[in-house]
Amino acid sequence: MAIPASELIINPDGTIYHLNLLPEHISDTIITVGDPERVAKVSQYFDEIEVEVAKREFVTHTGYYKGKRITVISSGMGTDNIDILMTELDALVNIDFMTREPNAEKISLKIVRVGTSGALQGTVPLGSHLASHTAIGLDSLMEFYPLEQSEEEASITGAVQQALGIGFRPYFVTASDALLQKVAYDMIPGNTLTCPGFYAPQGRVLRGGLRNPKLLEQYQNFRSGDFKLTNFEMETAGYYSMGRLLGHEVLSVNAIVANRVEHTFAANADEVIDDLIVKVLERI
C-alpha cells in the first residue's frame, strides 16, 4: 500500500523532507555527529567529497576514505531529532519514492554515532573512549513506538523508574554486536543513560532549579545486580531503539570529556574527539 503524501513528505526536487537528500546521496555506512560543525571535522579526512548538503541542523557529506564510501551527517541534539534522522535515512534506502511503497528487499544500514559524553563513575577517566553496549532512555520517544522489551530489559528499567521516583518507565536497548566487535573492541564498555535535556535532566543547576537535588547521586549509585550506569548524553537510546525497530546496525561511541561526579572537564577535549573520529574511520 502506498504511503500517503502527508506521511512520507518529498520535496519538489525529489529529496526527503528534512534531510533534503536523495537515495543516491548516502552510503550504507554512516557516521553521525550531533554538532553540524563536526561534520567537516570528519570529512576533512576523506580523499574525496562527492555530496555536500545542508538543511536545518542536518548537514551531510558523502565521500571516500581510503576507497570506502562513507556518509557523515549531523543530527542536532536530542532523541526527537534522532526520530527524524533515523526514519528518513531508512526511507531513503527502503522505500521507493516513485510508488511510495516499501521495497521488498530491505537494506540494513551501518550507523556509528561519534559523540561526547559525561562520565558518572570514577572508573571512566577523562579523555577515554567509551562504547555504549547498552542504553537507557529517560525520554518519551518510545511511548509512541511498538518497541519490544525482554524480561531482563523490563526488569532494569523498572528498577531505574523506582530508584529515580519518576512517573514513567524508561526503555532499554542494546548496541549492534557486529559493530561493537568491529569498531569498539578496545573501548571502555558502557551502560549509557540518555537524558531528555542537558541541564536539569543531567543534574545541572543554574537558575531554573532542580526538582530532585540528589539526581546526579542517584544516577551514579544506581545498581541492578551487576548493572550500573557509566555515562550520560542525549541521543544513544534513541539511535538504538530506532535501529531495533527498523532493522539497522547501530553503535554509539563516546569521547569522555567531562566527569560530572568529580566536576572536571577535559582540557584537550577537541583532541579526544578527533582521535575518536580517526579511530572510527579506520575501523568502520
ZADO-1210 file (C-alpha; in nm, 4 decimals, padded with zeros to 6 digits):
<atoms>
<atom x="00.0000" y="00.0000" z="00.0000" code="MET" pos="1"/>
<atom x="00.1304" y="00.3434" z="-00.0958" code="ALA" pos="2"/>
<atom x="00.2330" y="00.5729" z="00.1890" code="ILE" pos="3"/>
<atom x="00.0307" y="00.8993" z="00.1749" code="PRO" pos="4"/>
<atom x="00.1986" y="01.2282" z="00.0850" code="ALA" pos="5"/>
<atom x="00.1204" y="01.3639" z="00.4313" code="SER" pos="6"/>
<atom x="00.3237" y="01.0825" z="00.5948" code="GLU" pos="7"/>
<atom x="00.6176" y="01.0496" z="00.3526" code="LEU" pos="8"/>
<atom x="00.6889" y="01.4102" z="00.2579" code="ILE" pos="9"/>
<atom x="00.9001" y="01.4505" z="-00.0538" code="ILE" pos="10"/>
<atom x="01.0323" y="01.7905" z="-00.1598" code="ASN" pos="11"/>
<atom x="00.9681" y="01.9216" z="-00.5149" code="PRO" pos="12"/>
<atom x="01.3235" y="01.8221" z="-00.6129" code="ASP" pos="13"/>
<atom x="01.2580" y="01.4625" z="-00.5050" code="GLY" pos="14"/>
<atom x="01.4505" y="01.4769" z="-00.1784" code="THR" pos="15"/>
<atom x="01.3275" y="01.3577" z="00.1614" code="ILE" pos="16"/>
<atom x="01.1640" y="01.6375" z="00.3636" code="TYR" pos="17"/>
<atom x="01.4038" y="01.7244" z="00.6477" code="HIS" pos="18"/>
<atom x="01.7359" y="01.5776" z="00.5348" code="LEU" pos="19"/>
<atom x="01.7000" y="01.7171" z="00.1804" code="ASN" pos="20"/>
<atom x="01.8679" y="01.4039" z="00.0416" code="LEU" pos="21"/>
<atom x="01.8140" y="01.1666" z="-00.2496" code="LEU" pos="22"/>
<atom x="01.8763" y="00.7916" z="-00.2078" code="PRO" pos="23"/>
<atom x="02.1972" y="00.8138" z="-00.4112" code="GLU" pos="24"/>
<atom x="02.3348" y="01.0807" z="-00.1791" code="HIS" pos="25"/>
<atom x="02.4098" y="00.8364" z="00.1050" code="ILE" pos="26"/>
<atom x="02.6264" y="00.5313" z="00.1622" code="SER" pos="27"/>
<atom x="02.5131" y="00.2266" z="00.3568" code="ASP" pos="28"/>
<atom x="02.7935" y="00.3110" z="00.6010" code="THR" pos="29"/>
<atom x="02.7128" y="00.6237" z="00.8019" code="ILE" pos="30"/>
<atom x="02.8848" y="00.8217" z="01.0770" code="ILE" pos="31"/>
<atom x="02.6597" y="01.0564" z="01.2707" code="THR" pos="32"/>
<atom x="02.7561" y="01.3516" z="01.4883" code="VAL" pos="33"/>
<atom x="02.5454" y="01.5927" z="01.6899" code="GLY" pos="34"/>
<atom x="02.7116" y="01.9223" z="01.6019" code="ASP" pos="35"/>
<atom x="02.6736" y="02.0308" z="01.2359" code="PRO" pos="36"/>
<atom x="03.0217" y="02.1855" z="01.2516" code="GLU" pos="37"/>
<atom x="03.1674" y="01.8459" z="01.3404" code="ARG" pos="38"/>
<atom x="03.0686" y="01.7026" z="01.0007" code="VAL" pos="39"/>
<atom x="03.3638" y="01.8809" z="00.8379" code="ALA" pos="40"/>
<atom x="03.5910" y="01.7556" z="01.1165" code="LYS" pos="41"/>
<atom x="03.5113" y="01.4053" z="00.9919" code="VAL" pos="42"/>
<atom x="03.5070" y="01.4687" z="00.6176" code="SER" pos="43"/>
<atom x="03.8406" y="01.6558" z="00.6305" code="GLN" pos="44"/>
<atom x="03.9942" y="01.3088" z="00.6302" code="TYR" pos="45"/>
<atom x="03.8099" y="01.1996" z="00.3154" code="PHE" pos="46"/>
<atom x="04.0116" y="01.1542" z="-00.0026" code="ASP" pos="47"/>
<atom x="03.7181" y="01.2976" z="-00.1976" code="GLU" pos="48"/>
<atom x="03.3814" y="01.4550" z="-00.1118" code="ILE" pos="49"/>
<atom x="03.1088" y="01.3967" z="-00.3696" code="GLU" pos="50"/>
<atom x="02.7987" y="01.5214" z="-00.1839" code="VAL" pos="51"/>
<atom x="02.7555" y="01.8267" z="00.0408" code="GLU" pos="52"/>
<atom x="02.4025" y="01.9104" z="00.1555" code="VAL" pos="53"/>
<atom x="02.2854" y="02.1301" z="00.4435" code="ALA" pos="54"/>
<atom x="01.9323" y="02.1855" z="00.5698" code="LYS" pos="55"/>
<atom x="01.8452" y="02.2983" z="00.9214" code="ARG" pos="56"/>
<atom x="02.0673" y="02.1087" z="01.1672" code="GLU" pos="57"/>
<atom x="02.1173" y="01.8235" z="00.9192" code="PHE" pos="58"/>
<atom x="02.4481" y="01.8642" z="00.7348" code="VAL" pos="59"/>
<atom x="02.5568" y="01.5771" z="00.5106" code="THR" pos="60"/>
<atom x="02.8895" y="01.4977" z="00.3447" code="HIS" pos="61"/>
<atom x="02.9390" y="01.1778" z="00.1452" code="THR" pos="62"/>
<atom x="03.2775" y="01.0813" z="00.0113" code="GLY" pos="63"/>
<atom x="03.5582" y="00.8284" z="00.0195" code="TYR" pos="64"/>
<atom x="03.8001" y="00.7368" z="00.2948" code="TYR" pos="65"/>
<atom x="04.0764" y="00.5058" z="00.1725" code="LYS" pos="66"/>
<atom x="03.8478" y="00.3847" z="-00.1048" code="GLY" pos="67"/>
<atom x="03.5435" y="00.3223" z="00.1167" code="LYS" pos="68"/>
<atom x="03.2304" y="00.5280" z="00.0538" code="ARG" pos="69"/>
<atom x="03.1100" y="00.6845" z="00.3799" code="ILE" pos="70"/>
<atom x="02.8396" y="00.9345" z="00.4713" code="THR" pos="71"/>
<atom x="02.8725" y="01.1665" z="00.7695" code="VAL" pos="72"/>
<atom x="02.5633" y="01.3537" z="00.8839" code="ILE" pos="73"/>
<atom x="02.4748" y="01.5738" z="01.1812" code="SER" pos="74"/>
<atom x="02.1641" y="01.5137" z="01.3884" code="SER" pos="75"/>
<atom x="02.1439" y="01.8098" z="01.6219" code="GLY" pos="76"/>
<atom x="02.0683" y="01.7308" z="01.9868" code="MET" pos="77"/>
<atom x="01.8059" y="01.5081" z="02.1444" code="GLY" pos="78"/>
<atom x="01.6093" y="01.1951" z="02.0575" code="THR" pos="79"/>
<atom x="01.3382" y="01.3959" z="01.8810" code="ASP" pos="80"/>
<atom x="01.5976" y="01.4706" z="01.6134" code="ASN" pos="81"/>
<atom x="01.7045" y="01.1051" z="01.6087" code="ILE" pos="82"/>
<atom x="01.3423" y="01.0099" z="01.5351" code="ASP" pos="83"/>
<atom x="01.3603" y="01.2273" z="01.2208" code="ILE" pos="84"/>
<atom x="01.7127" y="01.1280" z="01.1192" code="LEU" pos="85"/>
<atom x="01.6695" y="00.7514" z="01.1536" code="MET" pos="86"/>
<atom x="01.3233" y="00.7454" z="00.9956" code="THR" pos="87"/>
<atom x="01.4321" y="00.9461" z="00.6913" code="GLU" pos="88"/>
<atom x="01.7604" y="00.7556" z="00.6451" code="LEU" pos="89"/>
<atom x="01.5577" y="00.4353" z="00.6481" code="ASP" pos="90"/>
<atom x="01.3097" y="00.5797" z="00.3972" code="ALA" pos="91"/>
<atom x="01.5949" y="00.6692" z="00.1615" code="LEU" pos="92"/>
<atom x="01.7054" y="00.3064" z="00.1332" code="VAL" pos="93"/>
<atom x="01.3874" y="00.1086" z="00.1998" code="ASN" pos="94"/>
<atom x="01.1021" y="00.2999" z="00.0334" code="ILE" pos="95"/>
<atom x="01.0506" y="00.3565" z="-00.3396" code="ASP" pos="96"/>
<atom x="00.9852" y="00.7304" z="-00.3720" code="PHE" pos="97"/>
<atom x="00.8061" y="00.6836" z="-00.7073" code="MET" pos="98"/>
<atom x="00.5494" y="00.4271" z="-00.5891" code="THR" pos="99"/>
<atom x="00.5652" y="00.5327" z="-00.2207" code="ARG" pos="100"/>
<atom x="00.5733" y="00.1655" z="-00.1251" code="GLU" pos="101"/>
<atom x="00.8316" y="-00.0138" z="00.0924" code="PRO" pos="102"/>
<atom x="01.0867" y="-00.2125" z="-00.1053" code="ASN" pos="103"/>
<atom x="01.0512" y="-00.5908" z="-00.0985" code="ALA" pos="104"/>
<atom x="01.4177" y="-00.6347" z="-00.0074" code="GLU" pos="105"/>
<atom x="01.5316" y="-00.4292" z="00.2908" code="LYS" pos="106"/>
<atom x="01.8732" y="-00.2676" z="00.3306" code="ILE" pos="107"/>
<atom x="02.0346" y="-00.2618" z="00.6734" code="SER" pos="108"/>
<atom x="02.2482" y="00.0474" z="00.7291" code="LEU" pos="109"/>
<atom x="02.5613" y="00.0523" z="00.9438" code="LYS" pos="110"/>
<atom x="02.5431" y="00.3642" z="01.1618" code="ILE" pos="111"/>
<atom x="02.8035" y="00.4770" z="01.4153" code="VAL" pos="112"/>
<atom x="02.7353" y="00.7794" z="01.6337" code="ARG" pos="113"/>
<atom x="03.0522" y="00.9662" z="01.7333" code="VAL" pos="114"/>
<atom x="02.9629" y="01.1887" z="02.0261" code="GLY" pos="115"/>
<atom x="03.0697" y="01.3396" z="02.3548" code="THR" pos="116"/>
<atom x="02.9579" y="01.2287" z="02.6963" code="SER" pos="117"/>
<atom x="02.9954" y="01.2908" z="03.0675" code="GLY" pos="118"/>
<atom x="03.1164" y="01.0134" z="03.2988" code="ALA" pos="119"/>
<atom x="02.9190" y="00.9023" z="03.6035" code="LEU" pos="120"/>
<atom x="03.1861" y="00.6759" z="03.7517" code="GLN" pos="121"/>
<atom x="03.5463" y="00.7334" z="03.8566" code="GLY" pos="122"/>
<atom x="03.6416" y="00.4240" z="03.6557" code="THR" pos="123"/>
<atom x="03.5657" y="00.6148" z="03.3335" code="VAL" pos="124"/>
<atom x="03.8562" y="00.8611" z="03.3025" code="PRO" pos="125"/>
<atom x="03.8612" y="01.1924" z="03.1195" code="LEU" pos="126"/>
<atom x="03.9955" y="01.1561" z="02.7676" code="GLY" pos="127"/>
<atom x="03.8863" y="00.7940" z="02.7302" code="SER" pos="128"/>
<atom x="03.6710" y="00.6405" z="02.4568" code="HIS" pos="129"/>
<atom x="03.3595" y="00.4545" z="02.5703" code="LEU" pos="130"/>
<atom x="03.1301" y="00.2321" z="02.3646" code="ALA" pos="131"/>
<atom x="02.7662" y="00.2190" z="02.4713" code="SER" pos="132"/>
<atom x="02.6943" y="-00.1542" z="02.4938" code="HIS" pos="133"/>
<atom x="02.3509" y="-00.0669" z="02.6321" code="THR" pos="134"/>
<atom x="02.1419" y="00.2482" z="02.6656" code="ALA" pos="135"/>
<atom x="01.8507" y="00.3507" z="02.8840" code="ILE" pos="136"/>
<atom x="01.6186" y="00.6222" z="02.7532" code="GLY" pos="137"/>
<atom x="01.4698" y="00.8700" z="03.0005" code="LEU" pos="138"/>
<atom x="01.2835" y="01.0431" z="02.7181" code="ASP" pos="139"/>
<atom x="00.9303" y="00.9632" z="02.5994" code="SER" pos="140"/>
<atom x="01.0058" y="00.8735" z="02.2345" code="LEU" pos="141"/>
<atom x="00.9356" y="00.5029" z="02.2758" code="MET" pos="142"/>
<atom x="00.5944" y="00.5760" z="02.4279" code="GLU" pos="143"/>
<atom x="00.4865" y="00.6211" z="02.0644" code="PHE" pos="144"/>
<atom x="00.6559" y="00.3176" z="01.9023" code="TYR" pos="145"/>
<atom x="00.5942" y="-00.0576" z="01.9498" code="PRO" pos="146"/>
<atom x="00.9389" y="-00.1264" z="02.0966" code="LEU" pos="147"/>
<atom x="00.9524" y="-00.4736" z="02.2479" code="GLU" pos="148"/>
<atom x="01.1411" y="-00.5239" z="02.5742" code="GLN" pos="149"/>
<atom x="01.2804" y="-00.8504" z="02.7067" code="SER" pos="150"/>
<atom x="01.2100" y="-00.9577" z="03.0634" code="GLU" pos="151"/>
<atom x="01.5645" y="-00.8581" z="03.1644" code="GLU" pos="152"/>
<atom x="01.5350" y="-00.5178" z="02.9955" code="GLU" pos="153"/>
<atom x="01.1994" y="-00.4512" z="03.1626" code="ALA" pos="154"/>
<atom x="01.3454" y="-00.5516" z="03.4989" code="SER" pos="155"/>
<atom x="01.6259" y="-00.2972" z="03.4707" code="ILE" pos="156"/>
<atom x="01.4020" y="-00.0148" z="03.3515" code="THR" pos="157"/>
<atom x="01.1574" y="-00.0884" z="03.6317" code="GLY" pos="158"/>
<atom x="01.4432" y="-00.0596" z="03.8792" code="ALA" pos="159"/>
<atom x="01.5517" y="00.2717" z="03.7248" code="VAL" pos="160"/>
<atom x="01.1984" y="00.4086" z="03.7486" code="GLN" pos="161"/>
<atom x="01.1742" y="00.3104" z="04.1127" code="GLN" pos="162"/>
<atom x="01.5199" y="00.4424" z="04.2035" code="ALA" pos="163"/>
<atom x="01.4588" y="00.7819" z="04.0431" code="LEU" pos="164"/>
<atom x="01.0982" y="00.8113" z="04.1557" code="GLY" pos="165"/>
<atom x="00.9774" y="00.9150" z="03.8101" code="ILE" pos="166"/>
<atom x="00.6240" y="00.8734" z="03.6776" code="GLY" pos="167"/>
<atom x="00.7085" y="00.6813" z="03.3614" code="PHE" pos="168"/>
<atom x="00.9033" y="00.3687" z="03.2698" code="ARG" pos="169"/>
<atom x="01.2282" y="00.4241" z="03.0753" code="PRO" pos="170"/>
<atom x="01.3288" y="00.1932" z="02.7893" code="TYR" pos="171"/>
<atom x="01.6360" y="-00.0269" z="02.7470" code="PHE" pos="172"/>
<atom x="01.8164" y="-00.1083" z="02.4209" code="VAL" pos="173"/>
<atom x="02.1477" y="-00.2588" z="02.3089" code="THR" pos="174"/>
<atom x="02.4175" y="-00.1883" z="02.0523" code="ALA" pos="175"/>
<atom x="02.4948" y="-00.3901" z="01.7402" code="SER" pos="176"/>
<atom x="02.7183" y="-00.6836" z="01.8368" code="ASP" pos="177"/>
<atom x="02.8826" y="-00.6761" z="01.4933" code="ALA" pos="178"/>
<atom x="02.9754" y="-00.3081" z="01.5200" code="LEU" pos="179"/>
<atom x="03.0944" y="-00.3494" z="01.8788" code="LEU" pos="180"/>
<atom x="03.3366" y="-00.6176" z="01.7647" code="GLN" pos="181"/>
<atom x="03.4486" y="-00.4287" z="01.4547" code="LYS" pos="182"/>
<atom x="03.4765" y="-00.0737" z="01.5880" code="VAL" pos="183"/>
<atom x="03.4797" y="-00.0740" z="01.9675" code="ALA" pos="184"/>
<atom x="03.6741" y="-00.3834" z="02.0704" code="TYR" pos="185"/>
<atom x="03.9267" y="-00.1872" z="02.2792" code="ASP" pos="186"/>
<atom x="03.6970" y="00.0850" z="02.4158" code="MET" pos="187"/>
<atom x="03.5561" y="00.1025" z="02.7677" code="ILE" pos="188"/>
<atom x="03.2246" y="-00.0883" z="02.7740" code="PRO" pos="189"/>
<atom x="02.9449" y="00.1354" z="02.8946" code="GLY" pos="190"/>
<atom x="02.5826" y="00.1460" z="03.0033" code="ASN" pos="191"/>
<atom x="02.4684" y="00.4854" z="02.8830" code="THR" pos="192"/>
<atom x="02.1831" y="00.6949" z="03.0177" code="LEU" pos="193"/>
<atom x="02.0103" y="00.9055" z="02.7520" code="THR" pos="194"/>
<atom x="01.8599" y="01.2177" z="02.9073" code="CYS" pos="195"/>
<atom x="01.5859" y="01.4427" z="02.7594" code="PRO" pos="196"/>
<atom x="01.7862" y="01.7586" z="02.8227" code="GLY" pos="197"/>
<atom x="02.1292" y="01.8976" z="02.9100" code="PHE" pos="198"/>
<atom x="02.0591" y="02.0836" z="03.2319" code="TYR" pos="199"/>
<atom x="01.8085" y="01.9576" z="03.4934" code="ALA" pos="200"/>
<atom x="01.7795" y="01.6058" z="03.3413" code="PRO" pos="201"/>
<atom x="02.1559" y="01.5734" z="03.3848" code="GLN" pos="202"/>
<atom x="02.1526" y="01.7214" z="03.7339" code="GLY" pos="203"/>
<atom x="02.2828" y="02.0668" z="03.6365" code="ARG" pos="204"/>
<atom x="02.1570" y="02.3670" z="03.8305" code="VAL" pos="205"/>
<atom x="02.1792" y="02.7235" z="03.7021" code="LEU" pos="206"/>
<atom x="01.8720" y="02.9403" z="03.7698" code="ARG" pos="207"/>
<atom x="01.5890" y="02.7016" z="03.6842" code="GLY" pos="208"/>
<atom x="01.6331" y="02.4864" z="03.9903" code="GLY" pos="209"/>
<atom x="01.6258" y="02.1097" z="04.0219" code="LEU" pos="210"/>
<atom x="01.3229" y="01.9097" z="04.1297" code="ARG" pos="211"/>
<atom x="01.5414" y="01.6277" z="04.2617" code="ASN" pos="212"/>
<atom x="01.8599" y="01.7630" z="04.4252" code="PRO" pos="213"/>
<atom x="02.0001" y="01.4092" z="04.4585" code="LYS" pos="214"/>
<atom x="01.9507" y="01.3159" z="04.0926" code="LEU" pos="215"/>
<atom x="02.3194" y="01.3002" z="03.9956" code="LEU" pos="216"/>
<atom x="02.3962" y="01.0933" z="04.3047" code="GLU" pos="217"/>
<atom x="02.1115" y="00.8568" z="04.2189" code="GLN" pos="218"/>
<atom x="02.2455" y="00.8110" z="03.8656" code="TYR" pos="219"/>
<atom x="02.5919" y="00.7329" z="03.9986" code="GLN" pos="220"/>
<atom x="02.4735" y="00.4936" z="04.2696" code="ASN" pos="221"/>
<atom x="02.2099" y="00.3045" z="04.0707" code="PHE" pos="222"/>
<atom x="02.2619" y="-00.0732" z="04.0688" code="ARG" pos="223"/>
<atom x="02.0568" y="-00.3620" z="03.9360" code="SER" pos="224"/>
<atom x="02.2634" y="-00.6702" z="04.0105" code="GLY" pos="225"/>
<atom x="02.5980" y="-00.6033" z="03.8413" code="ASP" pos="226"/>
<atom x="02.4458" y="-00.3367" z="03.6152" code="PHE" pos="227"/>
<atom x="02.5437" y="00.0267" z="03.6758" code="LYS" pos="228"/>
<atom x="02.5325" y="00.3454" z="03.4707" code="LEU" pos="229"/>
<atom x="02.8670" y="00.4651" z="03.3335" code="THR" pos="230"/>
<atom x="02.7878" y="00.7860" z="03.1468" code="ASN" pos="231"/>
<atom x="02.5107" y="01.0039" z="03.0091" code="PHE" pos="232"/>
<atom x="02.4264" y="01.2050" z="02.6989" code="GLU" pos="233"/>
<atom x="02.1184" y="01.2866" z="02.4883" code="MET" pos="234"/>
<atom x="02.0842" y="01.0572" z="02.1831" code="GLU" pos="235"/>
<atom x="02.2112" y="00.6991" z="02.2171" code="THR" pos="236"/>
<atom x="01.8927" y="00.5243" z="02.3352" code="ALA" pos="237"/>
<atom x="01.7031" y="00.6911" z="02.0511" code="GLY" pos="238"/>
<atom x="01.9512" y="00.5530" z="01.7975" code="TYR" pos="239"/>
<atom x="01.9436" y="00.2017" z="01.9402" code="TYR" pos="240"/>
<atom x="01.5654" y="00.1840" z="01.9659" code="SER" pos="241"/>
<atom x="01.5074" y="00.3132" z="01.6120" code="MET" pos="242"/>
<atom x="01.7768" y="00.0760" z="01.4874" code="GLY" pos="243"/>
<atom x="01.5970" y="-00.2157" z="01.6534" code="ARG" pos="244"/>
<atom x="01.2605" y="-00.1116" z="01.5093" code="LEU" pos="245"/>
<atom x="01.3891" y="-00.0522" z="01.1558" code="LEU" pos="246"/>
<atom x="01.6499" y="-00.3273" z="01.1284" code="GLY" pos="247"/>
<atom x="01.9734" y="-00.1248" z="01.1173" code="HIS" pos="248"/>
<atom x="02.3085" y="-00.1926" z="01.2843" code="GLU" pos="249"/>
<atom x="02.3814" y="00.0943" z="01.5242" code="VAL" pos="250"/>
<atom x="02.6652" y="00.1771" z="01.7619" code="LEU" pos="251"/>
<atom x="02.7301" y="00.4842" z="01.9770" code="SER" pos="252"/>
<atom x="03.0880" y="00.5662" z="02.0778" code="VAL" pos="253"/>
<atom x="03.1658" y="00.8479" z="02.3163" code="ASN" pos="254"/>
<atom x="03.4571" y="01.0793" z="02.3820" code="ALA" pos="255"/>
<atom x="03.4527" y="01.1262" z="02.7595" code="ILE" pos="256"/>
<atom x="03.5104" y="01.5000" z="02.8005" code="VAL" pos="257"/>
<atom x="03.3614" y="01.5548" z="03.1472" code="ALA" pos="258"/>
<atom x="03.3321" y="01.3775" z="03.4799" code="ASN" pos="259"/>
<atom x="03.0179" y="01.5079" z="03.6436" code="ARG" pos="260"/>
<atom x="03.0825" y="01.3440" z="03.9783" code="VAL" pos="261"/>
<atom x="03.4313" y="01.4950" z="04.0086" code="GLU" pos="262"/>
<atom x="03.3232" y="01.8220" z="03.8390" code="HIS" pos="263"/>
<atom x="03.6092" y="01.8104" z="03.5859" code="THR" pos="264"/>
<atom x="03.6264" y="01.8812" z="03.2120" code="PHE" pos="265"/>
<atom x="03.8952" y="01.7620" z="02.9708" code="ALA" pos="266"/>
<atom x="04.1383" y="02.0368" z="02.8729" code="ALA" pos="267"/>
<atom x="04.2129" y="01.8506" z="02.5474" code="ASN" pos="268"/>
<atom x="03.8516" y="01.7739" z="02.4539" code="ALA" pos="269"/>
<atom x="03.8983" y="01.8547" z="02.0832" code="ASP" pos="270"/>
<atom x="04.1944" y="01.6175" z="02.0628" code="GLU" pos="271"/>
<atom x="03.9997" y="01.3383" z="02.2341" code="VAL" pos="272"/>
<atom x="03.7122" y="01.3807" z="01.9869" code="ILE" pos="273"/>
<atom x="03.9467" y="01.3937" z="01.6862" code="ASP" pos="274"/>
<atom x="04.1239" y="01.0750" z="01.7955" code="ASP" pos="275"/>
<atom x="03.7858" y="00.9015" z="01.8195" code="LEU" pos="276"/>
<atom x="03.6863" y="01.0209" z="01.4713" code="ILE" pos="277"/>
<atom x="04.0043" y="00.8789" z="01.3155" code="VAL" pos="278"/>
<atom x="03.9635" y="00.5515" z="01.5058" code="LYS" pos="279"/>
<atom x="03.6080" y="00.5074" z="01.3743" code="VAL" pos="280"/>
<atom x="03.7058" y="00.5970" z="01.0164" code="LEU" pos="281"/>
<atom x="03.9816" y="00.3359" z="01.0233" code="GLU" pos="282"/>
<atom x="03.7538" y="00.0617" z="01.1557" code="ARG" pos="283"/>
<atom x="03.4029" y="00.1206" z="01.0228" code="ILE" pos="284"/>
</atoms>
